[in-house]
Amino acid sequence: MKLFSSYSLGKISLNNRVVMAPMTRCRAVDNIPTDLMATYYAQRASAGLIITEGVAPSKNGLGYARIPGVYSSEQVEGWKKVTSAVHEEGGKIFMQLMHTGRVSHPLNMTSDARVLAPSAIALSGEMYTDAEGNQPYPVPEEMTIEDIKEAVQEFVMASKNAVESGMDGIELHAANGYLINQFLSPVTNQRTDEYGGSPENRNRFAIEVAKGVVEAIGGDKVGIRVSPYGVFNDLAPFEGIDEQYLAFVDALNELDLVYLHIVDHSAMGAPEVPKSIKEKLKSAFKNTFIASGGLDKEKAEAILEAEEGDLVAFGRPFISNPDLVDRFKENADIASPDFDTFYTPGEKGYTDYKVAVAQ
Ligand SMILES: Cc1cc2nc3c(=O)[nH]c(=O)nc-3n(C[C@H](O)[C@H](O)[C@H](O)COP(=O)(O)O)c2cc1C
C-alpha cells in the first residue's frame, strides 16, 4: 500500500505516509514538557511523522491550562527529552507552534501575560481554567503595531528554540481560530490598518510570521496548517475566502514552505469543507500536501491513490492506538479513545493505551 511507502519531506525521509496530527493533551507541568510526554510521543514514533500538540511561542500564547511552551530554556530542555525519545525509536517530529490569541484566559496564564488579538472581540462561551473552572472568555486587547512585530519575533525565536531542542521542523498553526487564523478571518480581524480591511492585509501577519521563521530555520523545516471554511472558535466562511487562501498559498510558495496541512473537522460535527477548496489548494501549493480529518486506513489510502494528498494525518486514532501503523499493517482492531481523558493530567488515557500488535 502507498500508506506504508517512505516519503521525502524536504531533507528528511519519513518511514511511511502516516502522520500523527497535532493534539493538545494538557499534560505539561508549569508549561514545561515532562518525561511522561516523552513516553507518550515515543510510543507513537512509528508514525512517519509526529506533529506535536500546539506549543506556545510566548507567554501570551498560553491560553489553555497545562499546555507547553517553547520560549524558556527549561522548556527547550524538556523538549530535548521528547525529540531524543522519538528519534531513538526511529521517528520524526515537527513542533506545532500555536499562539492562542483571544482563545485564552488570564487564569491559565502567568500574571505578566496578555490576552491579545487583532481586534477587541471576545469569543462567545467559556474557557476551562484549573483555578476556577469554566469562565467567560475575556475581551482581548487589540494588538498595536508594536505588539504585532513582537509576536512575529516570538514565532521566530520559538522556531529556533524548537530546532535547538532537536525538532525536525515546525508547523505554524494558522488554523482553528488561533492567533494567526484570527488575523486571516474578517470575523475576528476588523482592523483598518495594514493588517486588516482587505484579503491582502489580513494575510499579512501570517506571511510575515512564515517569512521570519523560514529565514531563521529554512523553508524545508517549516510546514503550516490551515482550516478554510472552519467554524471552530467562532469562525465562519466569508466572501472571497477561496481567493484569499489562494493568494496566501502563492506567498507560501515563494517562501518554499515544506508542507501545507489542511484541517477538516466534518467528522467531528463541523460543516463539510468543500472538496473544491482542497483541490484548489493542493494544486496551487508546490510542495507536500497533508490531508486530515475523519480518516481510516481505507479512506487514507484512497486519498493517496487519487493524489489528493501526499501524506495523511490521523488524530483521535493515535490517542488510543499508539501502534496505529502496525495495526493498519496487520489489519488489527482499532481501539476507540476515551474522550473524558483527552485533556486531563496524568497517564490515564495518555500513556496507558495498549499496543495490540506483537513487536
Ligand atoms: C484532543 C484533541 C486535541 C487537538 N488539538 C489540536 C491542536 O493542538 N492543534 C491542531 O491543529 N489540531 C488539534 N486537534 C485537531 C486534530 O489535529 C485533527 O484535525 C482532528 O482530531 C480530526 O482528525 P481525526 O478525525 O483523525 O481525529 C485536536 C484534536 C483532538 C481530538
The ligand as a Tripos MOL2 file, in Angstrom:
@<TRIPOS>MOLECULE
LIG
   31    33     1     0     0
SMALL
NO_CHARGES

@<TRIPOS>ATOM
      1 C1         -7.7800   16.0070   21.8960 C.3       1 LIG1
      2 C2         -7.5630   16.7920   20.6400 C.ar      1 LIG1
      3 C3         -6.7010   17.8670   20.6470 C.ar      1 LIG1
      4 C4         -6.4360   18.5840   19.4690 C.ar      1 LIG1
      5 N1         -5.5180   19.6050   19.5000 N.ar      1 LIG1
      6 C5         -5.1280   20.1890   18.3290 C.ar      1 LIG1
      7 C6         -4.0340   21.1100   18.3010 C.ar      1 LIG1
      8 O1         -3.3690   21.3880   19.3080 O.2       1 LIG1
      9 N2         -3.7120   21.6460   17.1050 N.ar      1 LIG1
     10 C7         -4.3920   21.3410   15.9480 C.ar      1 LIG1
     11 O2         -4.0450   21.8540   14.8740 O.2       1 LIG1
     12 N3         -5.4250   20.4660   15.9460 N.ar      1 LIG1
     13 C8         -5.7840   19.8760   17.0970 C.ar      1 LIG1
     14 N4         -6.7720   18.9150   17.0790 N.ar      1 LIG1
     15 C9         -7.3960   18.5190   15.7930 C.3       1 LIG1
     16 C10        -6.6910   17.2880   15.2060 C.3       1 LIG1
     17 O3         -5.3710   17.6240   14.7930 O.3       1 LIG1
     18 C11        -7.4500   16.7240   13.9910 C.3       1 LIG1
     19 O4         -7.5590   17.7150   12.9940 O.3       1 LIG1
     20 C12        -8.8480   16.2340   14.3700 C.3       1 LIG1
     21 O5         -8.8010   15.4030   15.5040 O.3       1 LIG1
     22 C13        -9.5360   15.4940   13.2190 C.3       1 LIG1
     23 O6         -8.7940   14.3480   12.8650 O.3       1 LIG1
     24 P1         -9.2710   12.8640   13.3450 P.3       1 LIG1
     25 O7        -10.6560   12.6800   12.7880 O.co2     1 LIG1
     26 O8         -8.2620   11.9490   12.7300 O.co2     1 LIG1
     27 O9         -9.2660   12.8470   14.8330 O.co2     1 LIG1
     28 C14        -7.0810   18.2210   18.2570 C.ar      1 LIG1
     29 C15        -7.9840   17.1490   18.2660 C.ar      1 LIG1
     30 C16        -8.2180   16.4330   19.4230 C.ar      1 LIG1
     31 C17        -9.1470   15.2410   19.3800 C.3       1 LIG1
@<TRIPOS>BOND
     1     1     2 1
     2     2     3 ar
     3     2    30 ar
     4     3     4 ar
     5     4     5 ar
     6     4    28 ar
     7     5     6 ar
     8     6     7 ar
     9     6    13 1
    10     7     8 2
    11     7     9 ar
    12     9    10 ar
    13    10    11 2
    14    10    12 ar
    15    12    13 ar
    16    13    14 ar
    17    14    15 1
    18    14    28 ar
    19    15    16 1
    20    16    17 1
    21    16    18 1
    22    18    19 1
    23    18    20 1
    24    20    21 1
    25    20    22 1
    26    22    23 1
    27    23    24 1
    28    24    25 2
    29    24    26 1
    30    24    27 1
    31    28    29 ar
    32    29    30 ar
    33    30    31 1
@<TRIPOS>SUBSTRUCTURE
     1 LIG1         1 GROUP 0 **** ****
